[in-house]
Amino acid sequence: MSREVETSVVASNHERFLDYARNDKGGGAPAIRHIYVHIPFCARICPYCAFYKELLDRSQLHRFCDALICELRQVAQDRSASVEATAGRHLLPSTIYFGGGTPTALSTAQLHQLLNAFGAQLDLSTLSEWTVEANPGSVSPRKAALLRESGVNRISLGVQSWDNDLLRLLGREHDAAQAEQSFRILREAGFSNINIDLMFGLPGQTLEQWRTTLEKTVALEPEHVSAYGLTYEEDTDFFLRHSRGEFRQDERVEAEMFELTMSILESAGYDHYEISNYARMGFESLHNRAYWAGADYVGIGPSAFSTVEMQRWQNVANYREYADRVLGGESPVASIEQLTAEMKRTERIALGLRTRNGVPTRDLPPFNHATRELVDLGLLKAERERIVLTQKGKALADSVAELFV
């Protein structure tokens, strides 16, 4: 299939996805269209990562996969009695996202077991996007071929940098050459929708190092690029080193890196559709767009969140306890939060402002004063009955969003 034809197909799938997100014409509660699966295992713990993760323990993986499949079966059959919000709902996914951790840290046989279970337990006839996060250190031709043959059609490759010194600082298990080889393995396996994850604002990182990373990424021609500024999250080694003064932030340099990111990627044909995300036409992340639009979703696995209607819940953040509960016939849910209409509205505003589409002006009446001030400051602008960030405002997106939360 040519790249032009495939782009057209992806765009068509995108329109179909939007129909699903808006839909509920069939009476009764609408189906849940989005599934997240958390696989927490990593061959090495990165010192900046605040997501729930554990060092890879191969002796536990078989039991863990059994627990994931068991929870999937329970959710698919609508037996999650501990969470009332799922009553009367069923899964008809348009997007599935395997994140972590490192999903590709699982063996080929374990991935085959999981992917087969999803095909057996779910109706995948409406599936538009199935993403799996991959670490360059755990990509092989056999594993890539299995993912593609099993229906996965999008890979998010955690490169982070093309500079080997920075990769060592980040605690990554791969080097730049291995990351490039992994990208080419994925291409050869037939993947025509690949995201490359990058990070800037790293300790000691120069503007020229960041420029080189961006230019190297553009030369590979991925369909999507995620470029995140480093944040020092609590309960990470980087946070401790920052608090001790070993690492220092330079906001001026970080702002220059953000400006350079927009300049290089937009010039290369990538649409800046969310503060940290850039895509070629037709290749925006449908799963992430659903989150940002406030769509319902179900999370499977330890620590995974779910949001359905006015409830949000989280599974226990311990994979051993998670497996004990699920395989023992108990609920894995550790906490439940009742949402209010106001909470959901402010979340939609905060997330929507980070996107190219912004938020409808009708959602902002209680914040009129703040909105007018931000418009006067040149951070927001009105555009076709929507409020969106200006180019200047994008550099301050988090600060702007906080004013509406």
C-alpha positions as CSV (number, residue, x, y, z in Angstrom):
1,M,0.0,0.0,0.0
2,S,1.4,3.4,-0.9
3,R,2.0,6.1,1.7
4,E,-0.6,8.3,0.1
5,V,-3.3,5.6,0.1
6,E,-2.4,4.6,3.7
7,T,-2.7,8.2,4.8
8,S,-6.2,8.3,3.3
9,V,-7.1,5.1,5.1
10,V,-5.9,6.5,8.5
11,A,-7.8,9.7,7.9
12,S,-10.9,7.7,7.1
13,N,-10.4,5.7,10.4
14,H,-10.0,9.0,12.2
15,E,-13.4,10.2,11.0
16,R,-14.9,6.8,12.0
17,F,-13.4,7.2,15.4
18,L,-15.0,10.6,15.8
19,D,-18.3,9.1,15.0
20,Y,-17.7,6.5,17.8
21,A,-16.8,9.2,20.3
22,R,-19.9,11.2,19.5
23,N,-22.2,8.2,19.2
24,D,-24.7,6.7,21.2
25,K,-27.6,6.2,18.9
26,G,-28.4,2.7,19.9
27,G,-30.3,3.2,23.1
28,G,-29.1,2.2,26.5
29,A,-25.7,3.1,27.9
30,P,-23.0,3.8,25.3
31,A,-20.2,1.3,24.8
32,I,-16.8,2.1,26.2
33,R,-14.5,2.7,23.3
34,H,-11.0,3.1,24.8
35,I,-8.8,0.6,26.7
36,Y,-5.5,1.2,28.4
37,V,-3.4,-1.7,29.6
38,H,-0.5,-1.1,32.1
39,I,2.5,-3.5,31.9
40,P,4.9,-2.2,34.6
41,F,8.0,-4.2,34.0
42,C,11.3,-2.6,32.9
43,A,14.8,-4.1,32.4
44,R,16.1,-1.0,34.1
45,I,14.4,1.7,36.2
46,C,14.9,5.1,34.6
47,P,15.7,7.7,37.3
48,Y,13.3,10.3,36.0
49,C,10.2,8.1,35.6
50,A,7.3,8.5,38.0
51,F,4.9,5.9,36.5
52,Y,4.4,2.7,38.4
53,K,7.1,0.3,37.3
54,E,9.1,-2.7,38.6
55,L,12.3,-4.4,37.6
56,L,11.6,-7.3,35.3
57,D,11.1,-10.5,37.2
58,R,10.6,-13.3,34.7
59,S,9.4,-15.7,37.3
60,Q,6.3,-13.5,37.8
61,L,5.4,-12.8,34.2
62,H,3.3,-15.9,33.5
63,R,1.1,-15.3,36.5
64,F,0.9,-11.5,35.7
65,C,-0.3,-12.2,32.2
66,D,-2.9,-14.6,33.5
67,A,-4.2,-11.9,35.8
68,L,-4.4,-9.3,33.0
69,I,-6.4,-11.8,30.9
70,C,-8.6,-12.6,33.8
71,E,-9.4,-8.9,34.4
72,L,-10.0,-8.3,30.7
73,R,-12.5,-11.2,30.7
74,Q,-14.2,-9.7,33.7
75,V,-14.4,-6.2,32.2
76,A,-15.5,-7.5,28.8
77,Q,-18.3,-9.5,30.3
78,D,-19.3,-6.5,32.4
79,R,-18.8,-8.2,35.8
80,S,-17.0,-5.4,37.5
81,A,-19.5,-5.4,40.4
82,S,-17.2,-3.2,42.5
83,V,-17.6,-0.2,40.2
84,E,-21.3,0.6,39.5
85,A,-20.4,2.9,36.7
86,T,-19.7,0.0,34.4
87,A,-23.2,-1.5,34.8
88,G,-24.9,-1.8,31.5
89,R,-21.7,-0.9,29.6
90,H,-19.8,-3.1,27.2
91,L,-16.5,-2.8,25.4
92,L,-16.4,-2.0,21.7
93,P,-13.0,-0.5,21.4
94,S,-11.9,1.9,18.8
95,T,-8.5,2.3,20.5
96,I,-6.3,0.1,22.7
97,Y,-3.1,1.3,24.2
98,F,-0.4,-0.9,25.9
99,G,1.8,1.3,28.1
100,G,4.1,0.9,31.0
101,G,6.7,0.3,32.1
102,T,7.8,-1.5,29.0
103,P,5.2,-3.8,27.3
104,T,7.9,-5.2,24.9
105,A,9.8,-6.4,28.0
106,L,7.5,-9.4,27.9
107,S,8.7,-12.3,25.9
108,T,7.4,-13.0,22.4
109,A,5.3,-15.9,23.8
110,Q,3.8,-13.8,26.6
111,L,2.9,-11.0,24.1
112,H,1.3,-13.7,21.9
113,Q,-0.7,-14.9,24.8
114,L,-2.0,-11.4,25.6
115,L,-2.7,-10.3,22.1
116,N,-4.6,-13.5,21.4
117,A,-6.7,-13.0,24.5
118,F,-7.7,-9.5,23.4
119,G,-8.7,-10.8,20.0
120,A,-10.7,-13.6,21.7
121,Q,-12.4,-11.6,24.4
122,L,-13.2,-8.4,22.5
123,D,-15.1,-7.4,19.4
124,L,-12.3,-5.7,17.4
125,S,-14.4,-4.9,14.4
126,T,-14.4,-1.2,15.1
127,L,-10.8,-1.0,16.2
128,S,-9.0,1.9,14.5
129,E,-5.8,2.2,16.5
130,W,-3.8,-0.3,18.6
131,T,-0.7,1.2,20.1
132,V,2.1,-0.6,22.0
133,E,4.9,1.3,23.7
134,A,8.3,-0.2,22.9
135,N,11.8,0.3,24.3
136,P,14.6,0.1,21.7
137,G,16.4,-2.3,23.9
138,S,13.6,-4.9,23.7
139,V,12.6,-4.8,20.0
140,S,13.5,-7.8,17.8
141,P,12.4,-8.8,14.3
142,R,10.4,-11.7,15.7
143,K,8.6,-9.6,18.3
144,A,7.9,-6.8,15.8
145,A,6.4,-9.3,13.3
146,L,4.2,-10.8,16.1
147,L,2.8,-7.4,17.0
148,R,2.0,-6.5,13.4
149,E,0.4,-9.9,12.7
150,S,-1.7,-9.7,15.8
151,G,-3.4,-6.4,14.8
152,V,-1.2,-3.8,16.5
153,N,-0.9,-0.9,14.0
154,R,1.0,1.8,15.9
155,I,4.2,1.7,17.9
156,S,5.5,4.4,20.3
157,L,9.2,4.0,20.5
158,G,10.9,5.4,23.6
159,V,14.1,6.9,22.0
160,Q,14.3,10.0,24.3
161,S,17.6,11.2,22.8
162,W,20.1,10.4,20.0
163,D,23.0,11.4,22.2
164,N,24.7,8.5,24.0
165,D,25.9,10.6,26.9
166,L,22.4,11.8,27.6
167,L,21.0,8.3,27.2
168,R,23.4,7.1,29.9
169,L,22.3,10.0,32.2
170,L,18.7,8.9,31.6
171,G,19.5,5.3,32.6
172,R,18.3,4.0,29.3
173,E,19.4,0.4,28.3
174,H,19.9,1.3,24.6
175,D,22.3,3.5,22.7
176,A,21.5,5.6,19.6
177,A,22.6,3.0,17.2
178,Q,20.3,0.4,18.8
179,A,17.4,2.9,18.7
180,E,17.9,3.5,15.0
181,Q,18.1,-0.3,14.4
182,S,14.9,-0.8,16.3
183,F,13.1,1.8,14.2
184,R,14.2,0.1,11.0
185,I,13.1,-3.3,12.4
186,L,9.6,-1.9,13.0
187,R,9.5,-0.4,9.5
188,E,10.6,-3.8,8.0
189,A,7.8,-5.5,10.0
190,G,5.3,-3.3,8.2
191,F,4.6,-0.6,10.7
192,S,3.7,2.6,8.9
193,N,2.5,4.5,12.0
194,I,5.4,5.0,14.4
195,N,5.8,7.6,17.1
196,I,9.2,8.6,18.5
197,D,9.3,9.8,22.1
198,L,11.9,12.5,22.8
199,M,12.8,14.5,25.9
200,F,14.4,18.0,26.3
201,G,15.4,20.2,29.2
202,L,17.7,17.4,30.4
203,P,20.5,18.2,32.9
204,G,23.4,19.5,30.9
205,Q,21.7,19.2,27.6
206,T,22.7,22.0,25.1
207,L,20.5,23.6,22.5
208,E,22.8,22.1,19.8
209,Q,22.4,18.6,21.2
210,W,18.6,19.1,21.1
211,R,18.8,20.4,17.5
212,T,20.8,17.3,16.5
213,T,18.2,15.0,18.1
214,L,15.3,16.8,16.3
215,E,17.1,16.7,12.9
216,K,18.0,13.0,13.3
217,T,14.4,12.3,14.1
218,V,13.0,14.2,11.1
219,A,15.5,12.3,8.9
220,L,13.9,9.0,9.9
221,E,10.5,10.3,8.9
222,P,8.3,8.9,11.7
223,E,4.6,9.7,11.4
224,H,4.4,11.1,14.9
225,V,6.8,12.8,17.4
226,S,6.2,13.3,21.1
227,A,8.6,15.9,22.6
228,Y,8.3,16.3,26.3
229,G,10.1,18.7,28.6
230,L,11.7,17.0,31.6
231,T,9.8,17.4,34.8
232,Y,11.3,16.5,38.2
233,E,8.6,14.2,39.7
234,E,8.5,13.3,43.3
235,D,9.7,9.8,44.2
236,T,12.3,9.7,41.5
237,D,16.0,9.8,41.7
238,F,16.1,12.9,39.5
239,F,13.8,14.8,41.9
240,L,16.2,14.0,44.8
241,R,19.2,15.1,42.8
242,H,17.4,18.3,41.8
243,S,16.4,19.0,45.4
244,R,20.1,18.6,46.4
245,G,21.1,21.1,43.8
246,E,22.9,18.6,41.6
247,F,20.6,19.4,38.7
248,R,19.5,22.9,37.9
249,Q,16.8,24.1,35.5
250,D,17.3,26.9,33.0
251,E,13.9,28.1,32.0
252,R,15.4,30.3,29.3
253,V,17.2,27.4,27.6
254,E,14.1,25.2,28.0
255,A,11.9,27.9,26.3
256,E,14.5,28.1,23.4
257,M,14.3,24.3,23.1
258,F,10.5,24.4,22.9
259,E,10.6,27.1,20.3
260,L,13.2,25.1,18.3
261,T,11.0,22.0,18.5
262,M,8.0,23.8,17.0
263,S,10.2,25.4,14.3
264,I,12.0,22.3,13.1
265,L,9.0,19.9,13.3
266,E,6.4,22.2,11.8
267,S,8.9,23.1,9.0
268,A,9.2,19.3,8.4
269,G,5.4,19.0,7.9
270,Y,4.4,17.9,11.4
271,D,1.2,19.5,12.8
272,H,1.6,20.7,16.4
273,Y,-1.8,19.4,17.5
274,E,-1.0,19.2,21.3
275,I,1.6,20.9,23.3
276,S,4.0,17.9,23.4
277,N,2.7,16.1,20.2
278,Y,3.3,16.5,16.5
279,A,1.9,14.4,13.7
280,R,1.8,14.1,9.9
281,M,-1.7,14.5,8.5
282,G,-3.9,11.6,9.5
283,F,-1.5,10.2,12.2
284,E,-2.6,12.0,15.4
285,S,-2.9,9.6,18.4
286,L,-6.6,8.7,18.5
287,H,-6.3,7.2,21.9
288,N,-4.7,10.3,23.5
289,R,-7.2,12.6,21.7
290,A,-9.9,10.6,23.4
291,Y,-8.4,11.3,26.8
292,W,-8.0,15.0,26.1
293,A,-11.6,15.2,24.9
294,G,-12.9,13.6,28.2
295,A,-14.1,10.3,26.7
296,D,-14.8,7.3,28.9
297,Y,-12.0,4.7,29.1
298,V,-11.2,1.5,31.0
299,G,-7.8,0.7,32.4
300,I,-6.5,-2.8,32.9
301,G,-3.5,-3.8,35.0
302,P,-1.8,-2.6,38.2
303,S,-2.2,1.2,38.9
304,A,-4.3,1.7,35.8
305,F,-7.0,4.4,36.0
306,S,-10.5,4.2,34.5
307,T,-13.0,6.9,34.0
308,V,-16.6,6.1,33.2
309,E,-19.4,8.7,33.4
310,M,-19.1,10.3,36.9
311,Q,-16.7,7.8,38.5
312,R,-12.9,7.4,38.3
313,W,-11.1,4.5,39.9
314,Q,-7.6,3.1,40.1
315,N,-6.3,-0.4,40.4
316,V,-3.9,-1.3,43.2
317,A,-0.4,-0.2,42.3
318,N,1.4,-3.4,43.1
319,Y,1.5,-6.2,40.5
320,R,1.8,-9.0,43.0
321,E,-1.3,-7.8,45.0
322,Y,-3.0,-7.1,41.7
323,A,-2.5,-10.7,40.5
324,D,-3.5,-12.1,43.9
325,R,-6.8,-10.1,43.9
326,V,-7.8,-10.8,40.3
327,L,-6.9,-14.5,40.3
328,G,-8.6,-14.8,43.7
329,G,-11.8,-13.5,42.3
330,E,-11.6,-10.1,44.1
331,S,-11.7,-6.6,42.6
332,P,-8.3,-5.0,41.8
333,V,-9.8,-1.6,42.5
334,A,-7.9,0.3,45.2
335,S,-9.7,3.7,45.2
336,I,-12.9,5.2,43.7
337,E,-13.5,8.9,43.1
338,Q,-16.9,10.5,42.5
339,L,-16.6,13.2,39.9
340,T,-18.8,16.3,39.6
341,A,-19.9,18.1,36.5
342,E,-17.7,21.0,37.5
343,M,-14.7,18.7,37.9
344,K,-15.2,17.2,34.5
345,R,-15.7,20.6,32.9
346,T,-12.5,22.1,34.3
347,E,-10.6,19.0,33.3
348,R,-11.9,19.4,29.7
349,I,-10.8,23.0,29.7
350,A,-7.3,22.3,31.1
351,L,-6.7,19.4,28.6
352,G,-8.4,21.1,25.7
353,L,-6.3,24.2,26.0
354,R,-3.2,22.1,25.4
355,T,-4.6,21.0,22.0
356,R,-4.8,22.7,18.6
357,N,-8.6,22.9,18.9
358,G,-8.7,24.6,22.2
359,V,-12.1,24.8,24.0
360,P,-15.5,26.2,23.0
361,T,-16.1,29.7,24.3
362,R,-19.3,28.5,25.9
363,D,-17.3,26.4,28.4
364,L,-15.6,29.5,29.8
365,P,-18.3,31.9,31.2
366,P,-17.2,31.6,34.8
367,F,-13.7,32.3,33.8
368,N,-14.5,35.3,31.6
369,H,-12.2,37.7,33.5
370,A,-9.2,35.3,33.4
371,T,-9.9,34.6,29.8
372,R,-9.9,38.3,28.9
373,E,-6.7,39.0,30.8
374,L,-5.0,36.1,29.0
375,V,-6.2,37.4,25.6
376,D,-4.9,40.9,26.5
377,L,-1.5,39.3,27.4
378,G,-1.4,37.6,24.0
379,L,-1.5,34.1,25.5
380,L,-5.0,33.2,24.2
381,K,-7.0,34.1,21.2
382,A,-10.6,33.6,19.9
383,E,-10.9,31.5,16.8
384,R,-14.2,30.4,15.3
385,E,-16.1,30.3,18.6
386,R,-13.2,28.6,20.4
387,I,-10.4,29.8,22.6
388,V,-7.0,28.6,21.7
389,L,-3.4,29.2,22.8
390,T,-1.3,31.6,20.8
391,Q,2.2,30.7,19.8
392,K,3.4,32.7,22.8
393,G,0.8,31.0,25.0
394,K,2.0,27.5,24.0
395,A,5.3,28.1,25.8
396,L,3.3,28.7,29.0
397,A,0.5,26.2,28.5
398,D,0.7,24.5,31.9
399,S,0.5,27.9,33.7
400,V,-2.4,29.0,31.6
401,A,-4.3,25.8,32.1
402,E,-3.8,26.0,35.9
403,L,-5.8,29.3,36.0
404,F,-8.9,27.3,34.9
405,V,-8.6,24.4,37.3
